[in-house]
Amino acid sequence: MPTIPDDPTYILLYRFNQNITALGCAIEDIGAWIDQRGSADVSGRIDDHLAVITANSDFIAKAMADLIARWKPEVEADPED
C-alpha cells in the first residue's frame, strides 16, 4: 500500500484540480444550454473561458504528477539508535 504524504499539499492540489474540472464541465453544460436558447454571444464567451481551462489542464496534471514523483517519505529515526 502506498504511503500517504503527511504534507497536505498533494491532496489539496488534487482536490483543486478535481474542482476545476467539475466547474469546467458544469460551465460547458450551461454554455450549451445558453447556445440552444439563442445567445451565441454569451455562449462564445463561455467557450473562450473554457478554452483557457482546457489549455491549462494538461500542464496542471503533469505538474501534479511531477510533484508527487518528487515526494520522498520521511524516514522515521529508530528510537533505539
Beta strands, then each sheet from edge to edge (+ up, - down):
end
